[in-house]
Amino acid sequence: MINYTIPKSAEKLFCAPAVEAGSNAEKLLNIRKSMQRHKRELRDSERKARENARVDRQPISGTRRGIT
């Protein structure tokens, strides 16, 4: 019983919610898609900002490591 319950509940956790029936179902689906796209874009821009900050913090020359 437990072996069946755990995968089933994990499936529900990570799958997209079912599309509701009704006049607003398509609108809700479009809103969810745009929110997902916005999260992706935000994640990408934050990653790029972190990479740029990391590059800016790196020393220009190798003298800090004793390389001449």
C-alpha positions in Angstrom: 0.0 0.0 0.0 2.8 2.5 0.9 4.7 1.6 -2.2 1.7 2.6 -4.3 0.8 5.7 -2.3 4.2 7.5 -2.3 4.7 7.6 -6.1 1.1 8.6 -6.7 1.3 11.5 -4.3 4.7 12.5 -5.7 3.1 12.5 -9.2 0.4 14.9 -8.0 3.0 17.1 -6.5 5.1 17.7 -9.6 2.6 17.5 -12.4 0.8 20.5 -13.8 -2.7 21.1 -12.5 -5.5 19.8 -14.7 -7.2 22.3 -16.9 -10.5 23.4 -15.5 -13.7 23.3 -17.4 -15.6 26.5 -18.1 -15.3 29.8 -19.7 -12.2 30.9 -17.9 -10.2 27.7 -18.4 -8.3 29.0 -21.4 -7.6 32.3 -19.7 -6.3 30.6 -16.6 -4.1 28.3 -18.7 -2.6 31.3 -20.6 -2.0 33.1 -17.2 -0.2 30.0 -15.9 2.0 29.8 -19.0 2.9 33.4 -18.9 3.8 33.1 -15.2 6.1 30.1 -16.0 7.7 32.0 -18.8 8.3 35.0 -16.5 9.8 32.8 -13.9 12.2 31.3 -16.5 13.2 34.7 -17.8 13.7 36.0 -14.2 15.9 32.9 -13.4 18.0 33.4 -16.5 18.5 37.1 -15.8 19.5 36.4 -12.2 21.9 33.8 -13.3 23.5 36.2 -15.8 23.8 38.9 -13.2 25.5 36.4 -10.8 27.9 35.3 -13.6 28.7 39.0 -14.4 29.3 39.8 -10.8 31.6 36.7 -10.4 33.6 37.8 -13.5 33.9 41.4 -12.1 35.3 40.1 -8.8 38.0 38.0 -10.5 41.5 39.6 -10.5 42.7 40.8 -13.9 46.3 39.5 -13.5 47.5 36.2 -12.1 49.7 37.8 -9.5 47.5 36.9 -6.6 48.3 33.3 -7.1 52.0 33.9 -7.4 52.1 33.7 -11.2 54.3 36.2 -12.9 
